[in-house]
Amino acid sequence: MCTTCGCSDDAGVRLTDLGRPGPTPRDHSHDHPHGHGHTHSEPDTRTVALEVDLLAKNDDLAALNRQWLADRHVIALNLMSSPGSGKTTLLTRTIRDLGDELPCAVLEGDQETLLDAERIGATGAPVVQINTGAGCHLDADMVAAGLSTLAPEPGSLLFVENVGNLVCPALFDLGEAGRVVIMSVTEGADKPLKYPHMFRTADLMLVNKIDLLPHVDFDVAACIAYARRANPAVEVLEISATRGDGLDDWCGWLRRRAGH
């Protein structure tokens, strides 16, 4: 049991390369110790020390991921949100819009199923599914194994679609170059107040599904103000992944991050 967030260990973690049949073994070429990094212990006075050790070990692995990606000029972005915010819809649209000028690849995180990875794969982009079992987030070791299997093309843009959760993913550095948190207008505008750490660590907040604004009670201005209360520097874009609103600005942001 993870002492930081309470999720299970990595015994149930599975990687699936959609270009190959069946789950992929979690072997990879990173020069760092293997293991999820979750510390197993009965609750006692050492809990805080164990949590610090867990996150420190993850940070060490994330630094190796970051160097691995930098050596290959791959820009990795960690996409985080509640379930149902529209991450996968946004990704499929983005890959189709950008794919001809900027190679894209995806590490897809979910507790179970290949459903989202299959949707990504239909765009033609390379994708590896990471199923976390009972785990509520991706960590740096899972991403390291996924990178070994995915082998993103040098100079490409790598999207890491994290498990839908506004709490634990914010705690775990994956080695990414940037963090994007996606809000949808079908959620409460007060989410940045309730989950401030997620928004505090984000480079960009996307307010998605704005095509539904006439039909929901959602205060966009208040949501943005709450996000900037947590993180004054966070950039904000209002988009509709289905209708296309704001996607030119989103793709422009991606091009700048990728140096295009």
Backbone as CSV, one residue per row, in Angstrom:
resi,resn,N_x,N_y,N_z,CA_x,CA_y,CA_z,C_x,C_y,C_z
1,MET,0.846,-1.198,0.000,0.000,0.000,0.000,0.874,1.237,0.000
2,CYS,0.579,2.162,-0.884,1.346,3.399,-0.977,1.064,4.269,0.240
3,THR,2.106,4.660,0.969,1.896,5.449,2.180,1.528,6.887,1.867
4,THR,1.745,7.323,0.628,1.403,8.692,0.278,-0.042,8.832,-0.124
5,CYS,-0.539,7.946,-1.004,-1.888,8.155,-1.532,-2.819,6.985,-1.282
6,GLY,-2.319,5.859,-0.786,-3.189,4.749,-0.461,-3.490,3.819,-1.614
7,CYS,-2.890,4.040,-2.789,-3.147,3.132,-3.910,-2.310,1.872,-3.750
8,SER,-2.628,0.870,-4.546,-1.930,-0.396,-4.435,-0.534,-0.299,-5.020
9,ASP,0.279,-1.343,-4.793,1.611,-1.349,-5.388,1.510,-1.697,-6.875
10,ASP,2.672,-1.936,-7.535,2.665,-2.071,-8.986,2.488,-3.512,-9.453
11,ALA,2.020,-4.392,-8.577,1.854,-5.790,-8.981,0.869,-5.928,-10.121
12,GLY,-0.094,-4.989,-10.206,-1.099,-5.079,-11.258,-0.819,-4.204,-12.460
13,VAL,0.348,-3.549,-12.513,0.646,-2.651,-13.626,0.960,-3.452,-14.880
14,ARG,0.321,-3.061,-16.003,0.545,-3.738,-17.282,0.767,-2.710,-18.366
15,LEU,1.744,-2.993,-19.246,1.982,-2.159,-20.415,1.504,-2.900,-21.645
16,THR,0.829,-2.204,-22.545,0.405,-2.811,-23.796,0.757,-1.878,-24.941
17,ASP,1.611,-2.366,-25.831,1.949,-1.659,-27.052,0.915,-2.056,-28.086
18,LEU,0.129,-1.099,-28.589,-0.947,-1.454,-29.498,-0.449,-1.901,-30.869
19,GLY,0.872,-1.818,-31.069,1.443,-2.406,-32.272,1.815,-3.861,-32.097
20,ARG,1.646,-4.384,-30.880,2.012,-5.763,-30.572,0.871,-6.418,-29.816
21,PRO,0.696,-7.728,-29.946,-0.366,-8.397,-29.195,0.021,-8.589,-27.739
22,GLY,-0.957,-8.350,-26.856,-0.782,-8.718,-25.458,0.040,-7.735,-24.661
23,PRO,0.023,-7.882,-23.340,0.790,-7.010,-22.461,2.281,-7.128,-22.711
24,THR,3.011,-6.046,-22.457,4.448,-5.996,-22.650,5.151,-6.089,-21.308
25,PRO,6.195,-6.922,-21.185,6.929,-6.981,-19.919,7.492,-5.617,-19.561
26,ARG,7.604,-5.350,-18.268,8.068,-4.045,-17.803,9.586,-4.013,-17.691
27,ASP,10.285,-4.319,-18.792,11.737,-4.176,-18.790,12.084,-2.938,-19.599
28,HIS,13.136,-2.221,-19.192,13.523,-1.023,-19.913,14.997,-0.760,-19.700
29,SER,15.526,0.176,-20.498,16.975,0.364,-20.560,17.472,1.518,-19.712
30,HIS,16.609,2.100,-18.873,17.066,3.185,-18.029,18.090,2.665,-17.017
31,ASP,19.102,3.479,-16.772,20.132,3.087,-15.809,19.736,3.544,-14.415
32,HIS,18.666,2.948,-13.916,18.279,3.238,-12.540,17.585,2.016,-11.965
33,PRO,17.504,1.922,-10.638,16.904,0.738,-10.023,15.468,0.573,-10.453
34,HIS,15.048,-0.665,-10.649,13.680,-0.963,-11.054,12.781,-1.022,-9.828
35,GLY,11.558,-0.664,-10.011,10.614,-0.746,-8.896,9.754,0.487,-8.836
36,HIS,8.530,0.314,-8.429,7.550,1.404,-8.388,7.919,2.439,-7.348
37,GLY,8.612,2.011,-6.305,9.000,2.948,-5.274,8.021,3.063,-4.135
38,HIS,6.927,2.325,-4.181,5.999,2.352,-3.058,6.601,1.592,-1.888
39,THR,6.565,2.170,-0.725,7.133,1.541,0.459,6.037,0.846,1.243
40,HIS,6.297,-0.380,1.644,5.290,-1.173,2.334,5.600,-1.171,3.831
41,SER,4.638,-0.762,4.629,4.886,-0.652,6.056,3.562,-0.567,6.782
42,GLU,3.517,-1.107,7.981,2.371,-0.852,8.844,2.434,0.605,9.295
43,PRO,1.278,1.275,9.401,1.295,2.673,9.848,1.990,2.806,11.198
44,ASP,2.939,3.698,11.299,3.627,3.952,12.550,4.218,5.347,12.483
45,THR,5.081,5.674,13.418,5.637,7.020,13.477,6.572,7.315,12.319
46,ARG,6.924,6.315,11.520,7.824,6.532,10.381,7.077,6.879,9.111
47,THR,5.759,7.038,9.171,4.972,7.248,7.953,5.450,8.458,7.164
48,VAL,5.661,9.589,7.842,6.086,10.793,7.137,7.424,10.568,6.455
49,ALA,8.365,9.906,7.141,9.666,9.634,6.544,9.527,8.733,5.324
50,LEU,8.612,7.764,5.392,8.409,6.872,4.265,7.845,7.629,3.067
51,GLU,6.920,8.554,3.337,6.351,9.344,2.252,7.417,10.209,1.589
52,VAL,8.269,10.823,2.397,9.342,11.645,1.850,10.286,10.789,1.007
53,ASP,10.614,9.603,1.514,11.503,8.703,0.788,10.880,8.256,-0.525
54,LEU,9.575,7.969,-0.506,8.875,7.554,-1.713,8.953,8.624,-2.788
55,LEU,8.619,9.855,-2.427,8.622,10.929,-3.408,10.041,11.265,-3.860
56,ALA,11.010,11.164,-2.962,12.400,11.428,-3.344,12.888,10.393,-4.349
57,LYS,12.540,9.136,-4.139,12.942,8.095,-5.079,12.278,8.324,-6.431
58,ASN,10.993,8.681,-6.411,10.303,8.974,-7.664,10.969,10.145,-8.385
59,ASP,11.350,11.183,-7.628,11.994,12.347,-8.238,13.319,11.980,-8.884
60,ASP,14.061,11.074,-8.254,15.326,10.618,-8.844,15.077,9.911,-10.174
61,LEU,14.059,9.056,-10.208,13.731,8.356,-11.451,13.223,9.336,-12.507
62,ALA,12.448,10.327,-12.070,11.937,11.330,-12.998,13.071,12.121,-13.629
63,ALA,14.097,12.426,-12.850,15.247,13.156,-13.400,15.929,12.343,-14.493
64,LEU,16.000,11.035,-14.320,16.579,10.179,-15.359,15.693,10.145,-16.599
65,ASN,14.376,10.082,-16.387,13.457,10.171,-17.527,13.651,11.484,-18.279
66,ARG,13.770,12.566,-17.532,13.903,13.896,-18.148,15.176,13.965,-18.994
67,GLN,16.255,13.388,-18.487,17.502,13.387,-19.255,17.380,12.496,-20.483
68,TRP,16.735,11.353,-20.331,16.521,10.422,-21.451,15.747,11.124,-22.563
69,LEU,14.708,11.847,-22.201,13.893,12.571,-23.170,14.677,13.719,-23.800
70,ALA,15.430,14.459,-22.978,16.211,15.582,-23.502,17.267,15.108,-24.487
71,ASP,17.898,13.973,-24.203,18.913,13.435,-25.109,18.339,13.130,-26.480
72,ARG,17.045,12.855,-26.525,16.368,12.516,-27.797,15.521,13.675,-28.322
73,HIS,15.608,14.818,-27.652,14.855,16.016,-28.064,13.353,15.735,-28.143
74,VAL,12.866,14.960,-27.186,11.440,14.658,-27.078,10.841,15.557,-26.003
75,ILE,9.777,16.270,-26.347,9.089,17.143,-25.396,7.910,16.372,-24.817
76,ALA,7.946,16.114,-23.514,6.886,15.345,-22.850,5.977,16.280,-22.062
77,LEU,4.669,16.101,-22.228,3.675,16.884,-21.501,2.772,15.941,-20.718
78,ASN,2.589,16.256,-19.452,1.767,15.461,-18.545,0.370,16.062,-18.526
79,LEU,-0.626,15.352,-19.073,-2.010,15.819,-19.137,-2.793,15.210,-17.981
80,MET,-3.367,16.079,-17.127,-4.056,15.627,-15.925,-5.431,16.270,-15.840
81,SER,-6.378,15.542,-15.255,-7.735,16.060,-15.131,-8.575,15.094,-14.314
82,SER,-9.806,15.495,-14.037,-10.810,14.559,-13.534,-11.190,13.591,-14.649
83,PRO,-11.778,12.432,-14.297,-12.326,11.565,-15.351,-13.412,12.303,-16.130
84,GLY,-13.415,12.107,-17.440,-14.482,12.659,-18.259,-14.316,14.099,-18.681
85,SER,-13.133,14.672,-18.476,-12.923,16.074,-18.847,-12.723,16.262,-20.342
86,GLY,-12.420,15.168,-21.057,-12.211,15.256,-22.500,-10.765,15.135,-22.931
87,LYS,-9.899,14.553,-22.088,-8.477,14.428,-22.439,-8.285,13.643,-23.731
88,THR,-8.934,12.493,-23.836,-8.700,11.630,-24.995,-9.267,12.241,-26.267
89,THR,-10.435,12.850,-26.168,-11.000,13.558,-27.327,-10.066,14.674,-27.778
90,LEU,-9.531,15.418,-26.814,-8.587,16.482,-27.146,-7.343,15.913,-27.823
91,LEU,-6.831,14.808,-27.315,-5.625,14.229,-27.886,-5.851,13.744,-29.315
92,THR,-6.943,13.058,-29.561,-7.169,12.559,-30.919,-7.287,13.721,-31.897
93,ARG,-7.977,14.788,-31.500,-8.106,15.963,-32.364,-6.748,16.630,-32.567
94,THR,-5.957,16.736,-31.495,-4.650,17.389,-31.572,-3.702,16.625,-32.484
95,ILE,-3.680,15.315,-32.342,-2.781,14.497,-33.168,-3.142,14.636,-34.640
96,ARG,-4.427,14.646,-34.932,-4.836,14.800,-36.332,-4.487,16.187,-36.868
97,ASP,-4.572,17.200,-36.008,-4.265,18.557,-36.450,-2.764,18.808,-36.602
98,LEU,-1.964,18.179,-35.739,-0.528,18.462,-35.704,0.341,17.385,-36.343
99,GLY,-0.221,16.214,-36.541,0.590,15.052,-36.893,1.443,15.206,-38.126
100,ASP,0.990,15.988,-39.118,1.754,16.130,-40.351,2.994,17.001,-40.176
101,GLU,2.986,17.879,-39.172,4.135,18.765,-38.983,4.963,18.423,-37.753
102,LEU,4.377,17.699,-36.807,5.071,17.410,-35.556,4.720,15.995,-35.110
103,PRO,5.677,15.066,-35.155,5.367,13.689,-34.737,4.877,13.651,-33.296
104,CYS,3.820,12.882,-33.062,3.230,12.772,-31.728,3.193,11.310,-31.302
105,ALA,3.378,11.074,-30.017,3.250,9.740,-29.429,2.570,9.897,-28.082
106,VAL,1.990,8.792,-27.580,1.178,8.876,-26.366,1.482,7.709,-25.428
107,LEU,1.665,8.026,-24.152,1.580,7.046,-23.074,0.227,7.244,-22.421
108,GLU,-0.606,6.223,-22.457,-2.000,6.323,-22.012,-2.168,5.630,-20.669
109,GLY,-2.552,6.388,-19.636,-2.716,5.823,-18.307,-4.173,5.644,-17.929
110,ASP,-4.533,4.431,-17.540,-5.863,4.115,-17.026,-5.728,2.944,-16.069
111,GLN,-6.678,2.822,-15.151,-6.637,1.658,-14.271,-6.863,0.370,-15.057
112,GLU,-7.838,0.370,-15.955,-8.146,-0.821,-16.737,-8.541,-0.440,-18.169
113,THR,-8.610,-1.426,-19.034,-9.054,-1.389,-20.438,-8.024,-0.738,-21.365
114,LEU,-8.208,-1.026,-22.651,-7.415,-0.415,-23.713,-8.247,0.592,-24.504
115,LEU,-9.399,0.987,-23.985,-10.349,1.765,-24.770,-9.758,3.075,-25.277
116,ASP,-9.128,3.835,-24.394,-8.593,5.130,-24.822,-7.383,4.955,-25.729
117,ALA,-6.544,3.964,-25.433,-5.380,3.716,-26.297,-5.816,3.313,-27.693
118,GLU,-6.899,2.566,-27.796,-7.402,2.187,-29.118,-7.890,3.412,-29.883
119,ARG,-8.518,4.349,-29.189,-8.939,5.592,-29.837,-7.726,6.387,-30.325
120,ILE,-6.683,6.450,-29.502,-5.457,7.140,-29.913,-4.812,6.410,-31.098
121,GLY,-4.742,5.092,-31.013,-4.116,4.311,-32.071,-4.796,4.491,-33.416
122,ALA,-6.107,4.765,-33.401,-6.840,4.954,-34.656,-6.375,6.192,-35.410
123,THR,-5.687,7.110,-34.737,-5.147,8.288,-35.418,-3.856,7.973,-36.159
124,GLY,-3.275,6.808,-35.879,-1.997,6.444,-36.475,-0.803,6.769,-35.602
125,ALA,-1.028,7.439,-34.462,0.083,7.783,-33.571,0.515,6.569,-32.764
126,PRO,1.813,6.421,-32.492,2.268,5.349,-31.604,1.712,5.557,-30.202
127,VAL,1.257,4.477,-29.577,0.672,4.590,-28.244,0.958,3.334,-27.454
128,VAL,1.271,3.504,-26.194,1.423,2.395,-25.258,0.474,2.640,-24.095
129,GLN,-0.329,1.623,-23.789,-1.255,1.692,-22.665,-0.557,1.252,-21.390
130,ILE,-0.680,2.054,-20.333,-0.215,1.670,-19.002,-1.457,1.496,-18.139
131,ASN,-1.770,0.254,-17.789,-2.870,-0.023,-16.869,-2.317,-0.161,-15.458
132,THR,-2.836,0.650,-14.545,-2.273,0.727,-13.200,-2.959,-0.198,-12.202
133,GLY,-3.977,-0.965,-12.644,-4.702,-1.796,-11.691,-5.458,-0.909,-10.716
134,ALA,-5.165,-1.045,-9.427,-5.819,-0.206,-8.420,-5.116,1.128,-8.233
135,GLY,-3.998,1.333,-8.922,-3.224,2.563,-8.771,-3.967,3.770,-9.300
136,CYS,-3.824,4.898,-8.617,-4.594,6.097,-8.949,-3.785,7.139,-9.694
137,HIS,-2.553,6.806,-10.109,-1.708,7.771,-10.802,-0.596,7.019,-11.529
138,LEU,0.027,7.683,-12.473,1.271,7.197,-13.051,2.429,7.691,-12.193
139,ASP,3.534,6.946,-12.205,4.738,7.424,-11.538,5.909,7.329,-12.515
140,ALA,7.071,7.792,-12.083,8.213,7.903,-12.983,8.695,6.547,-13.469
141,ASP,8.588,5.518,-12.637,9.049,4.195,-13.049,8.131,3.602,-14.115
142,MET,6.814,3.771,-13.963,5.892,3.302,-14.996,6.178,4.000,-16.331
143,VAL,6.439,5.307,-16.262,6.730,6.054,-17.485,8.043,5.587,-18.099
144,ALA,9.047,5.286,-17.271,10.314,4.785,-17.795,10.107,3.494,-18.581
145,ALA,9.309,2.588,-18.026,9.030,1.337,-18.729,8.249,1.606,-20.007
146,GLY,7.303,2.542,-19.937,6.530,2.883,-21.120,7.381,3.498,-22.205
147,LEU,8.334,4.350,-21.837,9.216,4.965,-22.821,10.059,3.928,-23.536
148,SER,10.521,2.943,-22.791,11.333,1.882,-23.392,10.547,1.125,-24.445
149,THR,9.274,0.883,-24.165,8.421,0.160,-25.114,7.996,1.050,-26.277
150,LEU,7.630,2.289,-25.972,7.128,3.209,-26.993,8.233,3.693,-27.926
151,ALA,9.416,3.982,-27.349,10.552,4.497,-28.133,10.137,5.667,-29.015
152,PRO,9.706,6.794,-28.429,9.237,7.914,-29.237,10.316,8.431,-30.177
153,GLU,9.875,8.876,-31.327,10.775,9.360,-32.364,11.523,10.603,-31.887
154,PRO,12.833,10.706,-32.138,13.554,11.930,-31.752,12.904,13.167,-32.359
155,GLY,12.793,14.220,-31.552,12.171,15.441,-32.002,10.658,15.443,-31.928
156,SER,10.072,14.436,-31.312,8.610,14.319,-31.283,8.025,14.957,-30.025
157,LEU,6.714,15.031,-30.035,5.936,15.516,-28.896,5.288,14.308,-28.240
158,LEU,5.558,14.121,-26.951,5.027,12.979,-26.212,3.968,13.464,-25.234
159,PHE,2.763,12.938,-25.379,1.687,13.225,-24.435,1.587,12.062,-23.450
160,VAL,1.594,12.380,-22.167,1.349,11.391,-21.125,-0.037,11.673,-20.571
161,GLU,-1.002,10.834,-20.932,-2.363,11.021,-20.420,-2.471,10.297,-19.093
162,ASN,-2.467,11.051,-18.014,-2.446,10.476,-16.678,-3.807,9.889,-16.311
163,VAL,-3.828,9.099,-15.262,-5.080,8.550,-14.740,-5.980,9.707,-14.290
164,GLY,-7.282,9.616,-14.582,-8.207,10.671,-14.214,-8.328,10.836,-12.703
165,ASN,-7.794,11.942,-12.171,-7.698,12.124,-10.722,-7.065,13.495,-10.503
166,LEU,-7.655,14.329,-9.677,-7.096,15.658,-9.431,-6.206,15.714,-8.187
167,VAL,-5.920,14.564,-7.576,-5.146,14.577,-6.338,-3.733,14.018,-6.566
168,CYS,-3.610,12.703,-6.630,-2.292,12.068,-6.604,-1.403,12.366,-7.814
169,PRO,-1.931,12.467,-9.034,-1.029,12.758,-10.153,-0.220,14.035,-9.965
170,ALA,-0.759,14.991,-9.223,-0.039,16.246,-9.010,1.224,16.044,-8.185
171,LEU,1.278,14.982,-7.383,2.411,14.757,-6.483,3.610,14.133,-7.172
172,PHE,3.387,13.470,-8.310,4.422,12.617,-8.882,4.993,13.218,-10.164
173,ASP,6.258,13.647,-10.082,7.007,14.094,-11.255,7.271,12.877,-12.135
174,LEU,7.011,13.000,-13.429,7.232,11.894,-14.361,8.463,12.118,-15.232
175,GLY,9.061,13.307,-15.139,10.141,13.678,-16.039,9.652,14.533,-17.193
176,GLU,8.428,15.046,-17.077,7.819,15.819,-18.144,8.442,17.205,-18.252
177,ALA,8.268,17.814,-19.428,8.731,19.185,-19.650,7.664,20.203,-19.290
178,GLY,6.410,19.764,-19.188,5.328,20.679,-18.855,4.114,19.925,-18.379
179,ARG,3.244,20.653,-17.660,2.024,20.056,-17.122,0.805,20.838,-17.602
180,VAL,-0.194,20.096,-18.048,-1.440,20.690,-18.516,-2.578,20.074,-17.702
181,VAL,-3.382,20.920,-17.066,-4.561,20.434,-16.353,-5.787,20.854,-17.158
182,ILE,-6.694,19.902,-17.342,-7.878,20.127,-18.166,-9.103,20.147,-17.267
183,MET,-9.824,21.251,-17.319,-11.115,21.399,-16.640,-12.206,21.341,-17.695
184,SER,-13.351,20.805,-17.370,-14.486,20.904,-18.280,-15.582,21.702,-17.604
185,VAL,-16.414,22.350,-18.413,-17.460,23.203,-17.843,-18.590,22.385,-17.225
186,THR,-18.521,21.069,-17.354,-19.490,20.206,-16.678,-19.073,19.909,-15.240
187,GLU,-17.888,20.399,-14.847,-17.431,20.277,-13.468,-17.713,21.594,-12.744
188,GLY,-17.510,21.600,-11.449,-17.685,22.830,-10.694,-16.549,23.800,-10.942
189,ALA,-16.877,25.089,-11.054,-15.855,26.109,-11.271,-14.915,26.251,-10.080
190,ASP,-15.307,25.671,-8.936,-14.490,25.792,-7.727,-13.422,24.711,-7.596
191,LYS,-13.244,23.882,-8.626,-12.246,22.807,-8.540,-10.849,23.315,-8.174
192,PRO,-10.392,24.468,-8.709,-9.057,24.935,-8.308,-8.949,25.280,-6.830
193,LEU,-10.075,25.626,-6.198,-10.049,25.875,-4.757,-9.985,24.579,-3.972
194,LYS,-10.667,23.549,-4.480,-10.731,22.280,-3.765,-9.478,21.437,-3.963
195,TYR,-8.823,21.587,-5.106,-7.637,20.787,-5.436,-6.491,21.712,-5.841
196,PRO,-6.052,22.576,-4.941,-5.106,23.628,-5.330,-3.756,23.115,-5.798
197,HIS,-3.294,21.980,-5.254,-1.951,21.525,-5.632,-1.890,21.169,-7.115
198,MET,-2.957,20.590,-7.640,-2.986,20.262,-9.060,-2.789,21.515,-9.908
199,PHE,-3.469,22.591,-9.560,-3.400,23.820,-10.349,-2.124,24.595,-10.047
200,ARG,-1.602,24.416,-8.841,-0.351,25.079,-8.465,0.819,24.563,-9.284
201,THR,0.754,23.307,-9.718,1.876,22.710,-10.446,1.706,22.789,-11.961
202,ALA,0.583,23.372,-12.443,0.294,23.357,-13.877,0.935,24.539,-14.596
203,ASP,1.374,24.303,-15.825,1.830,25.373,-16.703,0.659,25.976,-17.478
204,LEU,-0.330,25.134,-17.782,-1.463,25.561,-18.590,-2.734,24.912,-18.062
205,MET,-3.810,25.693,-17.972,-5.132,25.145,-17.695,-5.986,25.305,-18.945
206,LEU,-6.564,24.207,-19.403,-7.518,24.234,-20.505,-8.921,24.133,-19.936
207,VAL,-9.770,25.089,-20.271,-11.184,25.022,-19.895,-11.917,24.452,-21.101
208,ASN,-12.285,23.187,-21.015,-12.809,22.443,-22.163,-14.342,22.390,-22.141
209,LYS,-14.899,22.040,-23.285,-16.349,21.876,-23.486,-17.100,23.200,-23.391
210,ILE,-16.462,24.281,-23.855,-17.136,25.576,-23.758,-18.356,25.639,-24.682
211,ASP,-18.476,24.685,-25.611,-19.697,24.627,-26.428,-20.927,24.314,-25.587
212,LEU,-20.712,23.786,-24.368,-21.837,23.445,-23.491,-22.214,24.572,-22.532
213,LEU,-21.513,25.699,-22.576,-21.767,26.775,-21.619,-23.223,27.252,-21.595
214,PRO,-23.923,27.285,-22.736,-25.323,27.716,-22.658,-26.219,26.766,-21.868
215,HIS,-25.723,25.575,-21.604,-26.568,24.547,-20.995,-26.166,24.188,-19.556
216,VAL,-25.091,24.810,-19.045,-24.614,24.468,-17.700,-24.394,25.740,-16.900
217,ASP,-24.345,25.573,-15.590,-24.085,26.691,-14.684,-22.602,26.663,-14.328
218,PHE,-21.798,27.380,-15.108,-20.345,27.367,-14.909,-19.824,28.774,-15.148
219,ASP,-19.140,29.318,-14.144,-18.590,30.671,-14.222,-17.130,30.589,-14.649
220,VAL,-16.871,30.838,-15.941,-15.512,30.713,-16.475,-14.565,31.696,-15.797
221,ALA,-14.997,32.944,-15.648,-14.132,33.957,-15.039,-13.757,33.581,-13.609
222,ALA,-14.716,33.059,-12.855,-14.429,32.657,-11.478,-13.446,31.492,-11.451
223,CYS,-13.633,30.518,-12.335,-12.725,29.374,-12.390,-11.298,29.822,-12.667
224,ILE,-11.139,30.737,-13.624,-9.799,31.239,-13.949,-9.213,32.000,-12.761
225,ALA,-10.031,32.798,-12.098,-9.548,33.540,-10.929,-9.116,32.597,-9.815
226,TYR,-9.882,31.524,-9.600,-9.516,30.549,-8.570,-8.202,29.847,-8.938
227,ALA,-8.025,29.513,-10.210,-6.791,28.855,-10.639,-5.594,29.773,-10.428
228,ARG,-5.781,31.050,-10.713,-4.663,31.991,-10.560,-4.442,32.376,-9.107
229,ARG,-5.432,32.113,-8.251,-5.192,32.252,-6.820,-4.193,31.183,-6.365
230,ALA,-4.313,29.982,-6.933,-3.373,28.905,-6.611,-2.042,29.091,-7.325
231,ASN,-2.094,29.625,-8.552,-0.892,29.729,-9.381,-1.015,30.955,-10.279
232,PRO,-0.502,32.108,-9.844,-0.657,33.338,-10.627,-0.068,33.253,-12.036
233,ALA,0.871,32.342,-12.244,1.556,32.261,-13.534,0.879,31.313,-14.517
234,VAL,-0.155,30.596,-14.104,-0.735,29.588,-14.983,-1.361,30.255,-16.212
235,GLU,-1.073,29.710,-17.381,-1.725,30.160,-18.609,-3.084,29.476,-18.722
236,VAL,-4.016,30.125,-19.408,-5.365,29.580,-19.542,-5.834,29.727,-20.981
237,LEU,-6.418,28.645,-21.507,-7.055,28.676,-22.815,-8.451,28.079,-22.684
238,GLU,-9.416,28.675,-23.349,-10.780,28.157,-23.380,-10.982,27.434,-24.706
239,ILE,-11.404,26.158,-24.639,-11.467,25.345,-25.845,-12.732,24.481,-25.877
240,SER,-13.009,23.983,-27.056,-13.960,22.881,-27.224,-13.279,21.848,-28.109
241,ALA,-12.934,20.714,-27.529,-12.247,19.680,-28.293,-13.135,19.075,-29.368
242,THR,-14.448,19.116,-29.183,-15.359,18.544,-30.176,-15.686,19.545,-31.282
243,ARG,-15.957,20.798,-30.924,-16.354,21.788,-31.929,-15.158,22.495,-32.555
244,GLY,-14.029,22.514,-31.827,-12.819,23.113,-32.383,-12.479,24.489,-31.856
245,ASP,-13.306,25.076,-31.007,-13.016,26.404,-30.456,-11.671,26.399,-29.728
246,GLY,-10.844,27.390,-30.001,-9.599,27.562,-29.260,-8.494,26.595,-29.598
247,LEU,-8.709,25.665,-30.504,-7.686,24.655,-30.770,-6.501,25.218,-31.540
248,ASP,-6.700,26.283,-32.300,-5.549,26.928,-32.945,-4.605,27.491,-31.884
249,ASP,-5.165,28.082,-30.840,-4.324,28.605,-29.755,-3.626,27.465,-29.014
250,TRP,-4.330,26.372,-28.790,-3.741,25.195,-28.137,-2.599,24.639,-28.976
251,CYS,-2.811,24.489,-30.263,-1.741,23.965,-31.123,-0.571,24.943,-31.189
252,GLY,-0.872,26.242,-31.157,0.211,27.222,-31.113,1.033,27.101,-29.846
253,TRP,0.355,26.870,-28.717,1.071,26.667,-27.447,1.973,25.443,-27.536
254,LEU,1.469,24.377,-28.139,2.272,23.162,-28.291,3.472,23.404,-29.193
255,ARG,3.268,24.126,-30.291,4.383,24.411,-31.196,5.473,25.198,-30.460
256,ARG,5.086,26.152,-29.648,6.087,26.926,-28.907,6.829,26.040,-27.918
257,ARG,6.105,25.154,-27.240,6.787,24.249,-26.297,7.761,23.332,-27.011
258,ALA,7.402,22.957,-28.236,8.257,22.052,-29.001,9.341,22.779,-29.780
259,GLY,9.327,24.119,-29.719,10.341,24.890,-30.422,10.071,25.019,-31.908
260,HIS,8.817,24.846,-32.331,8.464,24.978,-33.744,7.910,26.369,-33.998
